[in-house]
Amino acid sequence: MRSLLLVAGLGLLLSSGALAQDIPPLQPSYSGGSAFPAFPLPPVRDGDPRSLPPDQIPVLQVPRQPPPRVPVLSPEKPITRKEREGIRQAGRWRRQSATPSLGADGVVYFQYGQGEPVIVCAPLHVCDIALEAGETVTSPPFLADHRWTAEPGRSGANGSQTTHIIVKPSDVGLTTNMIVQTDRRTYSLQLTSRERDYMPLVAFDYPADKTRKSWAEYVAGQPQAPVSPCDQPPTTPPASYRISGEAPFRPVQVFAVSTPVGQKTCVELPADIGSHNLPALLAVVEEGSWFSDPTRQMVNMRFVNHRFVVDGLLTHFELVDGIGSGQRIVTVKAIGG
């Protein structure tokens, strides 16, 4: 009975709100009043843009140019007078580049050797640099800037192929140089990159080589006169002469040729005649008898390419070296003459 009374009294207390607590209402959120209590703005002082009328508040300008680059190289050191003169001479050669010409096939031609050509390329395009036909690159091109690439190419059939160097920059505003070494010459090229401007096809003219080639072709097309009269076919063959006697200068063969100015007798000596004494050549004009020696006389001749070239047709002559008991004689006589 007592427990029932306790439960009934507790219910009366709950229903009357004796145990209820007063809960404060939620504060409304900040709606942009004149001041924010938690973060007050600093006071306005003289010169503060907030004190100016709205139409006089300065507008911040974004710089159009990037900030200056931070130097990455060490300071330069003074150079000597000789070094300055070398730089000046090299600069003269680089700046004397002749004006390039345009070929019918769209190729921009530079004259090789007349200054340092300047080749303009673009990042989204490639420049094709063609060398002389048959010319071979002996080592990869040397580039001073890794932001440039140079790849090899080749065109033409075997035996007359042309080597190409495909150049491409990775950015604009780049300037560097490239050295190309071949089996014929060395190229020094200046490279620069722009956004849209570029030279798609580049080649070289070789004025000195063209002049030399033209004269070589002209000379080759002319009838070649023999260096020596004895270079032409003989009219009197070597079998027409008999050679007797032993000596280091014994002729290899003797024959005669006909020229516009008369016949010539050709006496071909050994190839090593330069290591021995050159003998004297004497024509035998009278054979002699039991009581007299043969009569000999000097003849008009010259020595050309290991040969004695004698004016006239000889039928009997001697090659003589030395005097007295050490004299050596080789006799040449025409058979049947």
Summary of the structure (lengths in Angstrom):
residues: 337
radius of gyration: 52.0
end to end distance: 182.2
largest distance: 196.5
contacts: 722
relative contact order: 0.09
helix: 19%
strand: 32%
